[in-house]
Amino acid sequence: MTHKMTLRLMMLASTTALSTVAMAQTAAAPADTGLEEIVVTAQKRAQNLQDVPAAVSAFGYEQLQARGIAQTSDLMGSLPNLQVTTPYGTTQPNFSLRGISVANEFSASTASPVGVYVDEVYQSFRASHGQQLYDLERVEVLRGPQGTLYGRNTTGGAINFITRKPGLGADNGTVTLGFGRFNTFTAQAAAEATLVPDKFGIRIAGTFARGDGYTYNPTLNRDFATTDNIGGRLSARYRGDSVDINFKVYGARNNPWQDLPYGIGYLQNRTDAGGYSRFVPRPELGGRILKQNEVQADTAGRYFTSSVGASLSIAFELNDKLTLTSITGYDSSKYKLSPFDCDGSPNNVCAIRYDSKSDNFNQDLRLNYTGDRFRIIAGAYFGIDTIKTVNQPDFFGFLRPVLTGLGIPGSFNNIPIAVGNSLKTIPAFLLNPALTPASPGFCAPIVINPNGYYDARTLIAFQADVAATNSAAGNAAQNACFAAGAPPFGPILAEQRYTVQRPSTALYGELAYDLTDALSLTVGLRYTWDTVRYKDARTVVYDLSGKGIIASTVPYSFPYNAALPTVRQQEKTGRVSGRAVLDYKFADDVLGYISYSRGYRAGAYNGLAYQDISQVYYLQPEQVNAYEAGLKTRFLDRRVQLNLAGFYYDYSNQQIAQIIGATSFLRSAKGRIYGGEAELQAQLADGFKIDAALGLLNSQYKGNKVNPADPSALTLNINGNPFPNAPSVTFTAGFDWDIVQADKHKLHLRGDTQYMGKYYFDPFKNYNQNPCNAPAPGARILAATPELACGNPGYWLFNARLTYTYDEKYSVSLWGKNISNKFYYVYGLNLNAFYQDYLSRGAPRTFGIEGTMRF
């Protein structure tokens, strides 16, 4: 889909909407005809979706069921300019709204710039974002900064998951059982009982899924990317004359085998640092090339995540105009990837063990006043989240048996650690006389890079240069030193521990005033005090045996000094955010608005710093100034709904990651974004409805300066590049057709297609490769595979669901996702220390059958 085509579609949609304003003014539609109205609480009060002067989309319970949205990845492409990606399968989803996301940062301690809320409780820990998506009342997606009513970490927007609560009416329940491709069994159930009529009731809901994976690993002879999750929730509700109390407790666990990465090298024949390529015939596989669904990995493990929590919502009606609401939430989550294979090869090149624990508390207290002409919300918020992390990098492990076989002792500590003040030198070591009889038996220390960071690439290049120099000089003994090391460095095995703690306090208020019967003004302000603590930090490095600690890099001590205090740093900031909105009712079903809003994401420390104290630094908060105009319309007796929005963002201090060697550096970048959106729904006939959504996006980094001397600054020019995870075009279209609707029988068909335009996985676009599919020669030059440097190609996905319902109590569904079995990637990361890129694929074609009983 070209830009010209999409622009024409936008212009056509705009013309259609504006030309029907007069029709809408005269066509007074009965309340019980046309499209269903959706009530949302996006602005902290119940409103018709069409009356909210902002870009908000929502899926109700029936829409979620018809579209088969059962996990966060199912939201991918379902709305304009919405993307959901992840480096770890269904674990730790990354939401992108209008091009704003966590970019290519993958640390568990990084907060998402798209705020995720469950029943108004903020979810800070990204690993737990996908664990409550069952028995939902609706999902609300707010695009654009939400700095007033939601606060920090909503520069891109907010996503609200609202669970089903006791209705305090008739007892009811539902049970759904399903079986799908890859032997996947699913079960969901909910039961509700009203113990005191119209006063008190409880609801219990649960979900379970288990199945084989869609990726086969010949090395370990088992399937990966499996399904293994379970969750449960208990909700209780009490409603009195002037109070409504909702209490919820829940727990969830997810423990699948790892979704294996596709490691693609960019040396000759697309090999990585260990000499492996998935694109050449493999001798261990009988001389055949790997299939698309196969990945050879030697150290893959499970993705374990769990969460437990509780929330309490209390709404007091102080009088007929004033309501006091208290939202309290607490959750505790665990996240463990152990071991995590990050090279996708049968060699032990890259493995990491991630282990994090999060505790999160939130308290929001607000007053909501509704008068004749004005509405006021005033509130106070306090939240604190603590994430304790233990990471264990295990890099170049394939060298361990090589060096051991050469007779090098386990106490050997010749490792390529990027520490500017200590291990920049290859230490002295003895050679094995039996292996190198012509050598002097001893290699003197060699300085590799006295002023910067180095990795395997630097050492290999240095080895080649020195070998050539020594050969020319006839220095065979010095060359023997390098040959004995083969290559002259050992594996990196380290343990990194640190805690990030983020208390946050805010005061906020918003006034909406009806200037006339048609014109309204909304003004809101919020002031937030944030503290970010990086504490209890220590990284130790092990010797060749993996048992003895040889050094501490954070803080630095060599030899290792266990008595040295851990690292502790802290930063405090205060920020103003808010919005101003002017909206005008052209007619009963036509609302136009213009707005300015400011949002921000709290500052952060470089969470994955483990090689030197100089890598532990703080980045100032992100900030977005957003300008938006929109039009919300319904016409033709409310059978057609068309919503339009256009926006411009000024973005500063975006937190992006740059991988140098075996270390991730958090950088600051700025740029701008503009685009447009159109959402269409139309009830073309009784029992037949269509929907479509189009998103256009233009993002560009600009005004950035390259400063290699500053560890938080860019070391590669990205000006002119698009933002990561920011496709220029997103499009979705679908239909709902009641094929049969007679007496007790109903046959319903839902079909939809989604288009995700070309986008880049990180901010570095083509890595200065021209053409993009030709990595620059030379081991010292940062390069990338065509899969990253040329961008992720656009792709279409097709889905369908056919449901037969009898007596509104029993139903059976046949469903399929990615029906055309499109192979595509959803995430990519440059791991240049290993001469490779890391890529995660999207799910292949899946299909199944599902039966539901309601009572």
TASULDA-V475940 format. One record per backbone hydrogen bond with DSSP energy under -1.0 kcal/mol. NH is the residue of the N-H (numbers start at 1). CO is the residue of the C=O. E is the energy in kcal/mol with one decimal. If there is no record, write none. Layout:
nh=(NH | NH)
co=(CO | CO)
e=(E | E)
This chain:
nh=(6 | 7 | 8 | 9 | 10 | 11 | 12 | 13 | 14 | 15 | 16 | 17 | 18 | 19 | 21 | 24 | 25 | 26 | 27 | 28 | 33 | 35 | 40 | 44 | 47 | 49 | 51 | 52 | 54 | 56 | 57 | 59 | 61 | 64 | 65 | 66 | 67 | 69 | 70 | 74 | 75 | 76 | 77 | 78 | 82 | 83 | 85 | 91 | 94 | 96 | 97 | 98 | 100 | 105 | 110 | 115 | 117 | 118 | 119 | 121 | 123 | 128 | 129 | 131 | 134 | 137 | 138 | 139 | 140 | 141 | 142 | 143 | 144 | 146 | 150 | 151 | 153 | 154 | 156 | 158 | 159 | 160 | 161 | 162 | 164 | 172 | 174 | 175 | 176 | 177 | 178 | 179 | 180 | 181 | 184 | 185 | 186 | 187 | 188 | 189 | 190 | 191 | 192 | 193 | 195 | 196 | 198 | 199 | 200 | 201 | 202 | 203 | 204 | 205 | 206 | 207 | 208 | 209 | 210 | 211 | 212 | 215 | 216 | 217 | 221 | 222 | 224 | 225 | 227 | 229 | 230 | 231 | 232 | 233 | 234 | 235 | 236 | 237 | 238 | 239 | 240 | 244 | 245 | 246 | 247 | 248 | 249 | 250 | 251 | 252 | 253 | 254 | 255 | 258 | 262 | 264 | 265 | 266 | 267 | 270 | 272 | 273 | 275 | 282 | 285 | 286 | 287 | 294 | 295 | 298 | 303 | 304 | 305 | 306 | 307 | 308 | 309 | 310 | 311 | 312 | 313 | 314 | 315 | 316 | 317 | 318 | 318 | 319 | 323 | 324 | 325 | 326 | 327 | 328 | 329 | 330 | 331 | 332 | 333 | 334 | 335 | 336 | 337 | 338 | 340 | 342 | 349 | 351 | 352 | 353 | 354 | 356 | 357 | 358 | 359 | 360 | 361 | 362 | 363 | 364 | 365 | 366 | 367 | 368 | 369 | 370 | 371 | 375 | 376 | 377 | 378 | 379 | 380 | 381 | 382 | 383 | 384 | 386 | 387 | 388 | 389 | 390 | 391 | 392 | 394 | 395 | 396 | 398 | 399 | 400 | 403 | 404 | 405 | 406 | 407 | 408 | 412 | 415 | 417 | 419 | 426 | 429 | 431 | 435 | 436 | 439 | 443 | 446 | 448 | 449 | 459 | 460 | 461 | 462 | 463 | 464 | 465 | 466 | 467 | 468 | 469 | 470 | 471 | 472 | 473 | 475 | 476 | 479 | 480 | 481 | 482 | 483 | 484 | 485 | 486 | 489 | 490 | 492 | 494 | 495 | 496 | 497 | 498 | 499 | 500 | 501 | 502 | 504 | 505 | 506 | 507 | 508 | 509 | 510 | 511 | 512 | 513 | 514 | 515 | 515 | 516 | 520 | 521 | 522 | 523 | 524 | 525 | 526 | 527 | 528 | 529 | 530 | 531 | 532 | 533 | 534 | 535 | 537 | 538 | 539 | 540 | 541 | 542 | 543 | 544 | 545 | 546 | 550 | 551 | 552 | 553 | 554 | 557 | 564 | 567 | 569 | 571 | 573 | 575 | 577 | 578 | 579 | 580 | 581 | 582 | 583 | 584 | 585 | 586 | 587 | 590 | 591 | 592 | 593 | 594 | 595 | 596 | 597 | 598 | 599 | 604 | 606 | 607 | 609 | 615 | 616 | 617 | 619 | 622 | 623 | 624 | 625 | 626 | 627 | 628 | 629 | 630 | 631 | 632 | 633 | 634 | 635 | 639 | 639 | 640 | 641 | 642 | 643 | 644 | 645 | 646 | 647 | 648 | 649 | 650 | 651 | 652 | 654 | 656 | 658 | 660 | 663 | 665 | 667 | 668 | 669 | 671 | 672 | 673 | 674 | 675 | 676 | 677 | 678 | 679 | 680 | 681 | 682 | 683 | 684 | 685 | 688 | 689 | 690 | 691 | 692 | 693 | 694 | 695 | 696 | 697 | 698 | 700 | 701 | 702 | 707 | 710 | 713 | 720 | 721 | 725 | 728 | 730 | 731 | 732 | 733 | 734 | 735 | 736 | 737 | 738 | 739 | 739 | 740 | 742 | 745 | 746 | 747 | 748 | 749 | 750 | 751 | 752 | 753 | 754 | 755 | 756 | 757 | 759 | 767 | 769 | 774 | 781 | 788 | 789 | 790 | 792 | 795 | 797 | 799 | 800 | 801 | 802 | 803 | 804 | 805 | 806 | 807 | 809 | 810 | 811 | 812 | 813 | 814 | 815 | 816 | 817 | 819 | 821 | 826 | 827 | 829 | 831 | 833 | 834 | 835 | 836 | 837 | 838 | 840 | 842 | 846 | 848 | 849 | 850 | 851 | 852 | 853 | 854 | 855)
co=(2 | 3 | 4 | 5 | 6 | 7 | 8 | 9 | 10 | 11 | 12 | 13 | 14 | 15 | 18 | 20 | 21 | 22 | 23 | 26 | 30 | 638 | 47 | 41 | 40 | 38 | 48 | 49 | 52 | 54 | 141 | 139 | 137 | 60 | 61 | 62 | 63 | 64 | 68 | 71 | 72 | 73 | 82 | 75 | 79 | 96 | 94 | 88 | 85 | 83 | 100 | 81 | 97 | 102 | 107 | 157 | 159 | 121 | 161 | 118 | 116 | 125 | 126 | 128 | 132 | 162 | 162 | 59 | 160 | 57 | 158 | 55 | 156 | 154 | 146 | 146 | 600 | 600 | 113 | 142 | 115 | 140 | 117 | 138 | 135 | 192 | 190 | 853 | 188 | 851 | 186 | 849 | 184 | 847 | 180 | 210 | 178 | 208 | 176 | 206 | 174 | 204 | 172 | 202 | 200 | 200 | 168 | 196 | 196 | 237 | 193 | 235 | 191 | 233 | 189 | 231 | 187 | 229 | 185 | 227 | 182 | 224 | 293 | 222 | 217 | 217 | 215 | 258 | 211 | 209 | 253 | 207 | 251 | 205 | 249 | 203 | 247 | 201 | 245 | 199 | 243 | 315 | 238 | 313 | 236 | 311 | 234 | 309 | 232 | 307 | 230 | 305 | 228 | 301 | 839 | 837 | 270 | 835 | 271 | 267 | 276 | 834 | 272 | 288 | 282 | 283 | 282 | 291 | 216 | 345 | 256 | 336 | 254 | 334 | 252 | 332 | 250 | 330 | 248 | 328 | 246 | 326 | 244 | 324 | 242 | 316 | 322 | 322 | 368 | 316 | 366 | 314 | 364 | 312 | 362 | 310 | 360 | 308 | 358 | 306 | 356 | 304 | 354 | 302 | 352 | 350 | 347 | 394 | 340 | 392 | 337 | 335 | 388 | 333 | 386 | 331 | 384 | 329 | 382 | 327 | 380 | 325 | 378 | 323 | 376 | 321 | 374 | 512 | 369 | 510 | 367 | 508 | 365 | 506 | 363 | 504 | 361 | 359 | 500 | 357 | 498 | 355 | 496 | 353 | 351 | 492 | 349 | 348 | 396 | 397 | 399 | 400 | 401 | 402 | 404 | 403 | 409 | 413 | 415 | 417 | 446 | 443 | 441 | 432 | 432 | 436 | 429 | 426 | 424 | 424 | 455 | 456 | 457 | 458 | 459 | 460 | 461 | 462 | 463 | 464 | 465 | 466 | 467 | 468 | 469 | 470 | 474 | 475 | 476 | 477 | 478 | 479 | 480 | 481 | 482 | 487 | 414 | 395 | 393 | 540 | 391 | 538 | 389 | 535 | 387 | 533 | 385 | 383 | 529 | 381 | 527 | 379 | 525 | 377 | 523 | 375 | 521 | 373 | 513 | 519 | 519 | 583 | 513 | 581 | 511 | 579 | 509 | 577 | 507 | 575 | 505 | 573 | 503 | 571 | 501 | 569 | 499 | 567 | 497 | 554 | 495 | 551 | 493 | 548 | 412 | 410 | 543 | 541 | 541 | 557 | 539 | 539 | 552 | 561 | 537 | 534 | 532 | 530 | 528 | 526 | 598 | 524 | 596 | 522 | 594 | 520 | 592 | 518 | 590 | 590 | 587 | 632 | 584 | 630 | 582 | 628 | 580 | 626 | 578 | 624 | 619 | 617 | 605 | 606 | 612 | 613 | 615 | 604 | 601 | 652 | 599 | 650 | 597 | 648 | 595 | 646 | 593 | 644 | 591 | 642 | 589 | 640 | 635 | 636 | 635 | 681 | 633 | 679 | 631 | 677 | 629 | 675 | 627 | 673 | 625 | 671 | 623 | 669 | 667 | 665 | 663 | 660 | 658 | 656 | 712 | 654 | 651 | 700 | 649 | 698 | 647 | 696 | 645 | 694 | 643 | 692 | 641 | 690 | 639 | 682 | 688 | 685 | 736 | 682 | 734 | 680 | 732 | 678 | 730 | 676 | 728 | 674 | 672 | 721 | 670 | 714 | 707 | 710 | 701 | 718 | 760 | 758 | 695 | 755 | 693 | 753 | 691 | 751 | 689 | 749 | 687 | 737 | 747 | 747 | 745 | 742 | 805 | 740 | 803 | 737 | 801 | 735 | 799 | 733 | 797 | 731 | 795 | 729 | 792 | 764 | 766 | 771 | 778 | 785 | 785 | 786 | 759 | 756 | 754 | 752 | 816 | 750 | 814 | 748 | 812 | 746 | 810 | 744 | 806 | 806 | 852 | 804 | 850 | 802 | 848 | 800 | 846 | 798 | 818 | 840 | 840 | 838 | 836 | 661 | 831 | 832 | 831 | 264 | 829 | 827 | 824 | 817 | 815 | 179 | 813 | 177 | 811 | 175 | 809 | 173)
e=(-2.2 | -2.7 | -2.1 | -2.1 | -2.2 | -2.5 | -2.7 | -2.5 | -2.6 | -2.6 | -2.5 | -2.3 | -2.5 | -2.4 | -1.2 | -2.6 | -1.9 | -1.2 | -1.9 | -1.2 | -1.3 | -3.1 | -2.9 | -2.0 | -2.4 | -2.8 | -2.2 | -1.2 | -2.4 | -1.3 | -2.3 | -2.3 | -1.1 | -2.5 | -2.0 | -2.6 | -2.2 | -2.1 | -1.0 | -1.7 | -1.9 | -1.3 | -1.2 | -2.2 | -1.5 | -2.3 | -2.4 | -2.2 | -3.8 | -2.8 | -2.0 | -2.5 | -1.8 | -2.3 | -1.5 | -2.1 | -2.8 | -2.2 | -2.5 | -1.6 | -2.9 | -1.6 | -1.6 | -1.4 | -1.7 | -3.0 | -1.5 | -2.2 | -2.6 | -3.1 | -3.2 | -2.5 | -2.2 | -1.7 | -1.1 | -1.6 | -1.5 | -1.0 | -2.3 | -2.0 | -2.8 | -3.1 | -2.9 | -2.5 | -2.4 | -1.7 | -2.8 | -2.3 | -3.4 | -2.5 | -2.6 | -2.4 | -2.6 | -2.6 | -1.5 | -3.1 | -2.3 | -2.7 | -2.6 | -2.1 | -2.5 | -2.5 | -3.6 | -2.4 | -1.2 | -2.3 | -1.0 | -2.8 | -2.2 | -2.0 | -2.5 | -2.8 | -2.8 | -2.5 | -2.6 | -2.5 | -2.4 | -2.4 | -2.3 | -2.5 | -2.4 | -1.8 | -2.8 | -2.4 | -1.4 | -1.2 | -3.7 | -1.4 | -2.2 | -2.6 | -2.4 | -2.4 | -2.8 | -2.8 | -2.8 | -3.2 | -2.9 | -2.7 | -2.6 | -2.9 | -2.7 | -1.9 | -3.3 | -2.9 | -2.9 | -2.4 | -2.2 | -2.2 | -2.2 | -2.4 | -2.9 | -3.3 | -3.2 | -3.3 | -3.3 | -2.2 | -1.2 | -1.8 | -2.0 | -2.0 | -1.6 | -2.5 | -2.0 | -2.8 | -1.5 | -1.7 | -2.4 | -1.7 | -2.0 | -1.2 | -2.9 | -3.2 | -2.7 | -2.2 | -2.3 | -2.3 | -2.0 | -2.6 | -2.3 | -2.8 | -3.1 | -2.5 | -2.1 | -3.4 | -3.3 | -1.1 | -1.5 | -1.5 | -2.2 | -2.6 | -2.9 | -2.7 | -3.0 | -2.6 | -2.5 | -2.6 | -2.2 | -3.0 | -2.6 | -2.6 | -2.4 | -3.3 | -1.8 | -1.3 | -2.6 | -2.1 | -2.0 | -1.5 | -2.1 | -1.2 | -2.3 | -3.0 | -2.3 | -2.9 | -2.3 | -2.6 | -2.6 | -2.6 | -2.6 | -2.7 | -2.6 | -2.5 | -3.2 | -2.9 | -3.3 | -2.4 | -3.0 | -2.9 | -2.5 | -2.6 | -2.1 | -2.8 | -2.6 | -2.7 | -2.5 | -2.6 | -2.3 | -2.7 | -2.9 | -2.8 | -2.8 | -3.0 | -2.6 | -1.9 | -2.8 | -2.5 | -3.4 | -1.9 | -1.8 | -1.5 | -2.9 | -2.3 | -2.2 | -1.0 | -1.6 | -1.9 | -1.8 | -1.7 | -1.7 | -2.1 | -2.8 | -1.2 | -1.5 | -1.3 | -2.3 | -1.7 | -2.2 | -2.0 | -1.7 | -1.0 | -2.3 | -2.9 | -2.6 | -2.7 | -2.9 | -2.4 | -2.4 | -3.0 | -2.7 | -2.2 | -2.3 | -3.2 | -2.4 | -2.1 | -1.7 | -3.1 | -1.4 | -1.5 | -1.9 | -1.2 | -1.3 | -2.6 | -2.3 | -1.0 | -1.7 | -2.1 | -4.8 | -2.1 | -2.0 | -2.3 | -3.5 | -2.7 | -2.0 | -2.6 | -2.4 | -2.2 | -2.6 | -3.0 | -2.2 | -2.5 | -1.9 | -2.4 | -2.3 | -3.0 | -2.9 | -3.0 | -3.2 | -3.5 | -1.1 | -1.2 | -2.0 | -2.7 | -2.8 | -3.0 | -2.7 | -2.9 | -2.4 | -2.6 | -2.4 | -2.5 | -3.3 | -3.0 | -2.0 | -2.8 | -2.9 | -2.7 | -2.7 | -2.0 | -2.4 | -1.8 | -2.1 | -2.7 | -3.1 | -2.5 | -2.1 | -2.1 | -1.4 | -2.8 | -1.2 | -2.4 | -1.8 | -1.0 | -2.7 | -1.5 | -2.5 | -3.3 | -2.0 | -2.7 | -2.2 | -2.7 | -1.3 | -1.9 | -2.7 | -3.0 | -2.7 | -2.3 | -3.1 | -2.2 | -1.4 | -1.4 | -1.4 | -3.0 | -2.7 | -2.3 | -2.1 | -2.8 | -2.4 | -2.4 | -3.0 | -2.0 | -1.4 | -1.8 | -1.9 | -1.8 | -1.7 | -1.6 | -1.1 | -3.1 | -1.8 | -2.1 | -2.7 | -2.3 | -3.2 | -2.7 | -2.4 | -2.4 | -2.6 | -2.4 | -3.6 | -1.7 | -1.7 | -2.2 | -1.0 | -1.2 | -1.9 | -3.4 | -1.6 | -2.6 | -3.0 | -2.0 | -2.8 | -2.3 | -2.4 | -3.8 | -2.4 | -2.6 | -2.5 | -3.4 | -2.0 | -2.5 | -2.5 | -1.6 | -2.5 | -3.7 | -1.3 | -1.4 | -2.4 | -2.6 | -1.8 | -2.2 | -1.9 | -1.3 | -2.8 | -2.3 | -2.5 | -3.3 | -2.6 | -2.3 | -3.6 | -1.2 | -1.7 | -2.6 | -2.6 | -2.5 | -2.4 | -2.4 | -2.7 | -2.8 | -3.0 | -3.0 | -2.1 | -2.6 | -2.2 | -2.5 | -1.6 | -2.5 | -1.8 | -1.7 | -3.4 | -2.6 | -2.6 | -1.0 | -2.2 | -2.3 | -2.3 | -2.0 | -2.9 | -2.3 | -3.0 | -2.5 | -3.5 | -1.4 | -1.6 | -1.5 | -2.2 | -3.1 | -1.8 | -2.7 | -3.2 | -2.5 | -2.9 | -1.8 | -2.3 | -2.6 | -2.5 | -3.7 | -2.5 | -2.6 | -1.6 | -2.8 | -2.2 | -1.6 | -1.2 | -1.2 | -3.0 | -2.1 | -3.5 | -2.0 | -2.4 | -2.7 | -2.3 | -2.7 | -3.0 | -3.2 | -2.7 | -3.1 | -3.4 | -3.0 | -2.0 | -2.1 | -2.3 | -2.2 | -3.4 | -2.6 | -2.3 | -2.6 | -3.0 | -2.8 | -2.3 | -2.9 | -1.3 | -2.4 | -1.9 | -1.1 | -1.7 | -1.3 | -1.5 | -2.3 | -3.5 | -2.5 | -3.2 | -2.0 | -2.0 | -2.6 | -2.4 | -3.1 | -3.0 | -2.6 | -2.8 | -2.4)
